[in-house]
Every structure is written in structure tokens, then in C-alpha cells.
Amino acid sequence: MITEQEQLFINYWEANRDKEKKVFRQLALGLPLGLVFALPVLLSVLFRDWYKRMVFISSTQITLILITVLGIGVFFALFRMRFKWEENEQRYKELKFKESKKA
């Protein structure tokens, strides 16, 4: 027997599964959290031994650090959102199987 909440999820997922799978949407939804995840890397690089350093960071190093932080953020965002999509897809298939088995 499928509950009302499970039926709502099935209806939602049937309507939105293709939209949720698009890479641009996954990136748009996951990038803020990905950048928050990458922020400690940026802070640890910039403020590590800040009181001991007498030499400033060059512009090349800053560019490389920013590219790395952005890369970490994008990777985390895409990985997380694809994992979330796969979890929802698995749940949808299990509920559809349960629904067909009961009917």
C-alpha cells in the first residue's frame, strides 16, 4: 500500500525527473553549497602562516588558487546533485515496483 506522501513523490518525480537531470540545473542548484564547501580551502591557503610571511602572493598564485577553489566547488556541486538525482530515481523505481506489485 502506497501512502499519500509516496504518491505525491511519484507524481512529482514523473513530472520533473528530466528537468532535474540537466547539468546546468544541477550546477545552478548545487554551486552555492559547493562554494561554501570550497571556502575553507581558500581561507586556509590565504591565511596560513600569515604572520610569518614577508613575501606577498603573486597574481599567478592567486589565479591558480581561485581556479582550484572554483574547480572544487563545481565538482562538489555536480557530484552532490547527481547523487541526489540517483537517490530520487532509485526511490521512484522502488515505489513504482511496490505500486505495481500491490495492483
C-alpha positions as CSV (number, residue, x, y, z in Angstrom):
1,M,0.0,0.0,0.0
2,I,1.4,3.3,-1.1
3,T,0.9,6.3,1.3
4,E,-0.3,9.7,0.2
5,Q,3.2,11.2,0.6
6,E,4.8,8.4,-1.6
7,Q,2.1,9.0,-4.3
8,L,2.9,12.7,-4.2
9,F,6.6,11.9,-4.7
10,I,5.8,9.6,-7.6
11,N,3.7,12.4,-9.3
12,Y,6.4,15.0,-8.7
13,W,9.2,12.8,-10.0
14,E,7.4,11.8,-13.1
15,A,6.8,15.4,-13.9
16,N,10.3,16.7,-13.1
17,R,12.8,13.9,-13.5
18,D,14.1,15.0,-16.9
19,K,14.4,18.6,-15.7
20,E,16.3,17.6,-12.6
21,K,18.8,15.6,-14.6
22,K,20.1,18.6,-16.7
23,V,23.7,19.5,-15.9
24,F,23.0,23.3,-15.9
25,R,20.2,22.9,-13.4
26,Q,22.3,20.7,-11.2
27,L,25.1,23.2,-11.3
28,A,22.8,26.1,-10.6
29,L,21.3,24.4,-7.6
30,G,24.5,22.8,-6.2
31,L,27.1,25.5,-6.8
32,P,26.3,27.7,-3.7
33,L,26.8,24.8,-1.4
34,G,29.8,23.7,-3.4
35,L,31.5,27.1,-3.0
36,V,30.7,27.0,0.7
37,F,32.4,23.6,0.8
38,A,35.4,25.1,-1.0
39,L,35.7,28.2,1.1
40,P,37.7,26.7,3.9
41,V,40.3,25.7,1.3
42,L,40.6,29.2,0.1
43,L,40.8,30.6,3.7
44,S,43.4,28.1,4.8
45,V,45.6,28.9,1.8
46,L,45.3,32.6,2.2
47,F,45.7,32.9,5.9
48,R,48.1,30.1,6.6
49,D,51.1,31.5,8.5
50,W,50.0,35.0,7.6
51,Y,52.0,36.4,10.5
52,K,55.3,34.8,9.3
53,R,55.2,35.6,5.6
54,M,57.0,38.6,4.4
55,V,56.5,37.8,0.7
56,F,53.2,38.6,-0.9
57,I,51.3,36.1,-3.0
58,S,51.8,36.8,-6.7
59,S,48.9,37.3,-9.1
60,T,49.6,34.0,-10.8
61,Q,49.3,32.2,-7.5
62,I,46.0,34.0,-6.7
63,T,44.6,33.0,-10.1
64,L,45.6,29.4,-9.6
65,I,44.1,29.3,-6.1
66,L,40.8,30.8,-7.4
67,I,40.7,28.3,-10.3
68,T,41.3,25.5,-7.8
69,V,38.6,26.6,-5.4
70,L,36.1,27.1,-8.3
71,G,37.0,23.6,-9.5
72,I,36.4,22.1,-6.1
73,G,33.1,23.9,-5.8
74,V,31.9,22.8,-9.3
75,F,33.0,19.2,-8.7
76,F,31.3,19.0,-5.3
77,A,28.1,20.6,-6.7
78,L,27.8,18.3,-9.6
79,F,28.7,15.2,-7.6
80,R,26.2,16.0,-4.9
81,M,23.3,16.9,-7.2
82,R,23.9,13.8,-9.4
83,F,24.0,11.6,-6.2
84,K,20.7,13.2,-5.1
85,W,19.2,12.6,-8.5
86,E,20.2,8.9,-8.4
87,E,18.7,8.6,-4.9
88,N,15.4,10.0,-6.0
89,E,15.4,7.8,-9.1
90,Q,16.1,4.8,-7.0
91,R,13.3,5.7,-4.6
92,Y,10.9,6.3,-7.6
93,K,11.7,2.9,-9.1
94,E,11.2,1.2,-5.7
95,L,7.8,2.9,-5.2
96,K,6.7,2.1,-8.8
97,F,7.6,-1.6,-8.2
98,K,5.7,-1.5,-4.9
99,E,2.7,0.1,-6.6
100,S,2.7,-2.5,-9.5
101,K,3.1,-5.4,-7.0
102,K,0.1,-4.3,-5.0
103,A,-2.1,-3.6,-8.0
